[in-house]
Amino acid sequence: MRMLMKVEMNTEAANDLIKQGVVPELMQEALGRIRPESAYFTVENGCRTAYLFFDLNEPSDLPALAEPFFMRLGARIHYSPVMNQEELIEGLGWLGGQG
C-alpha cells in the first residue's frame, strides 16, 4: 500500500545534529530503509518537515521506518494511506452503480 509519512522534526534536536554534521548520514540511512517513491522537504508549523511517499509491504515495518526520526530528531510522525490518479479513478469506478 502506498503511504505518506510526514516527519516533523524537533528544531532543537535537528539543530544539534546539523551542527554535528550527521543529518546527511541520518537521512541517507533512513531514506535507504524507506526507499521512497518521492521525498519532499519543507517547513511546516515552523519545523523542518519531510514528506515521504513509499510502498508499505507490511504494517509491522512501520516502527523500524519511524524510529530513527523519533529517536534522533525528536520528530512527530504522521502516516496516511495515499493513492495516485489512476488508483483514485479505479476506486471511484467501484462507486458507479451505488449513487
DOBA-383555 format. One record per residue (C-alpha): residue in one letter; x negated, y negated, z; residue number from 1. Coordinates in pm, 1 decimal. Each point is the difference from the previous one (the first is absolute). Example, Ala and Ser with C-alpha at 12.3 -4.5 7.8 and 13.67 -1.06 7.14 Angstrom:
# residues 2
@resn=A; px=-1230.0; py=450.0; pz=780.0; resi=1
@resn=S; px=-137.0; py=-344.0; pz=-66.0; resi=2
# end
This chain:
# residues 99
@resn=M; px=0.0; py=0.0; pz=0.0; resi=1
@resn=R; px=-128.7; py=-344.4; pz=-90.5; resi=2
@resn=M; px=-48.5; py=-214.5; pz=308.0; resi=3
@resn=L; px=-89.3; py=-355.1; pz=88.9; resi=4
@resn=M; px=-227.1; py=-40.9; pz=300.9; resi=5
@resn=K; px=-14.4; py=-357.3; pz=126.8; resi=6
@resn=V; px=-305.6; py=-60.6; pz=218.4; resi=7
@resn=E; px=11.4; py=-323.9; pz=199.2; resi=8
@resn=M; px=-341.5; py=-37.9; pz=161.4; resi=9
@resn=N; px=-62.9; py=-155.2; pz=337.9; resi=10
@resn=T; px=-193.7; py=-319.8; pz=-72.3; resi=11
@resn=E; px=-243.3; py=22.5; pz=293.3; resi=12
@resn=A; px=-83.1; py=365.7; pz=-65.2; resi=13
@resn=A; px=-42.9; py=-64.4; pz=-373.1; resi=14
@resn=N; px=-218.3; py=-306.5; pz=68.6; resi=15
@resn=D; px=-228.7; py=205.8; pz=224.8; resi=16
@resn=L; px=-38.5; py=275.0; pz=-260.7; resi=17
@resn=I; px=-57.9; py=-252.4; pz=-279.0; resi=18
@resn=K; px=-278.7; py=-160.4; pz=207.2; resi=19
@resn=Q; px=-149.9; py=347.9; pz=49.9; resi=20
@resn=G; px=18.5; py=59.5; pz=-376.0; resi=21
@resn=V; px=195.2; py=325.4; pz=29.3; resi=22
@resn=V; px=332.7; py=-92.5; pz=-161.2; resi=23
@resn=P; px=-105.1; py=94.2; pz=-355.3; resi=24
@resn=E; px=-107.4; py=345.5; pz=120.9; resi=25
@resn=L; px=316.3; py=43.4; pz=207.2; resi=26
@resn=M; px=217.9; py=-95.9; pz=-298.0; resi=27
@resn=Q; px=-186.6; py=230.1; pz=-239.2; resi=28
@resn=E; px=34.3; py=289.5; pz=241.5; resi=29
@resn=A; px=369.8; py=-64.5; pz=69.7; resi=30
@resn=L; px=87.8; py=-59.1; pz=-365.7; resi=31
@resn=G; px=-196.1; py=311.1; pz=-95.6; resi=32
@resn=R; px=217.2; py=201.4; pz=236.6; resi=33
@resn=I; px=326.7; py=-164.3; pz=-112.1; resi=34
@resn=R; px=-85.0; py=-9.5; pz=-374.1; resi=35
@resn=P; px=249.9; py=-279.0; pz=-72.7; resi=36
@resn=E; px=161.0; py=-37.4; pz=-339.4; resi=37
@resn=S; px=-47.8; py=-371.7; pz=59.9; resi=38
@resn=A; px=-119.0; py=-219.6; pz=284.9; resi=39
@resn=Y; px=63.7; py=-369.8; pz=57.8; resi=40
@resn=F; px=-142.0; py=-227.3; pz=267.8; resi=41
@resn=T; px=153.7; py=-324.8; pz=123.0; resi=42
@resn=V; px=99.6; py=-189.8; pz=313.1; resi=43
@resn=E; px=334.3; py=55.3; pz=170.2; resi=44
@resn=N; px=112.3; py=-139.4; pz=335.1; resi=45
@resn=G; px=-341.9; py=-164.4; pz=23.9; resi=46
@resn=C; px=-178.4; py=338.1; pz=-13.1; resi=47
@resn=R; px=-212.1; py=177.1; pz=-259.2; resi=48
@resn=T; px=237.5; py=247.3; pz=-160.0; resi=49
@resn=A; px=-39.3; py=290.6; pz=-240.3; resi=50
@resn=Y; px=273.5; py=155.8; pz=-211.7; resi=51
@resn=L; px=-95.3; py=352.6; pz=-100.1; resi=52
@resn=F; px=214.5; py=203.8; pz=-239.4; resi=53
@resn=F; px=-78.8; py=371.3; pz=12.3; resi=54
@resn=D; px=141.7; py=347.5; pz=-46.6; resi=55
@resn=L; px=77.2; py=173.5; pz=330.3; resi=56
@resn=N; px=-34.0; py=375.9; pz=-28.3; resi=57
@resn=E; px=89.2; py=88.8; pz=358.3; resi=58
@resn=P; px=151.1; py=-215.2; pz=276.4; resi=59
@resn=S; px=-257.9; py=152.6; pz=235.2; resi=60
@resn=D; px=-265.9; py=-192.9; pz=-199.5; resi=61
@resn=L; px=127.8; py=-335.8; pz=130.4; resi=62
@resn=P; px=-192.6; py=-8.9; pz=330.2; resi=63
@resn=A; px=-335.2; py=66.3; pz=-168.4; resi=64
@resn=L; px=70.8; py=-271.3; pz=-256.8; resi=65
@resn=A; px=99.6; py=-263.3; pz=256.1; resi=66
@resn=E; px=-234.8; py=67.7; pz=293.6; resi=67
@resn=P; px=-309.0; py=-176.8; pz=-140.7; resi=68
@resn=F; px=206.9; py=-317.8; pz=-32.3; resi=69
@resn=F; px=153.2; py=39.8; pz=347.0; resi=70
@resn=M; px=-323.7; py=87.4; pz=175.4; resi=71
@resn=R; px=-248.3; py=-229.8; pz=-174.4; resi=72
@resn=L; px=213.1; py=-298.2; pz=-103.0; resi=73
@resn=G; px=277.1; py=0.6; pz=261.1; resi=74
@resn=A; px=238.3; py=3.2; pz=-296.0; resi=75
@resn=R; px=375.3; py=9.2; pz=-12.8; resi=76
@resn=I; px=110.6; py=262.3; pz=-253.7; resi=77
@resn=H; px=327.2; py=28.3; pz=-187.6; resi=78
@resn=Y; px=92.5; py=282.8; pz=-239.5; resi=79
@resn=S; px=274.1; py=-10.8; pz=-264.1; resi=80
@resn=P; px=90.7; py=246.7; pz=-272.0; resi=81
@resn=V; px=-6.7; py=-183.0; pz=-333.1; resi=82
@resn=M; px=81.1; py=78.0; pz=-363.2; resi=83
@resn=N; px=-100.2; py=-132.9; pz=-336.6; resi=84
@resn=Q; px=238.3; py=-126.3; pz=-270.1; resi=85
@resn=E; px=46.0; py=340.1; pz=-163.3; resi=86
@resn=E; px=79.2; py=163.4; pz=333.6; resi=87
@resn=L; px=251.1; py=-273.3; pz=81.3; resi=88
@resn=I; px=176.9; py=48.7; pz=-334.2; resi=89
@resn=E; px=6.8; py=376.5; pz=53.9; resi=90
@resn=G; px=137.3; py=-43.2; pz=351.6; resi=91
@resn=L; px=267.8; py=-243.8; pz=-114.2; resi=92
@resn=G; px=94.1; py=247.8; pz=-274.0; resi=93
@resn=W; px=116.5; py=240.5; pz=268.4; resi=94
@resn=L; px=250.9; py=-262.1; pz=114.4; resi=95
@resn=G; px=159.2; py=-41.9; pz=-345.6; resi=96
@resn=G; px=317.9; py=196.7; pz=68.9; resi=97
@resn=Q; px=35.3; py=-93.4; pz=366.5; resi=98
@resn=G; px=99.0; py=-368.8; pz=-38.8; resi=99
# end
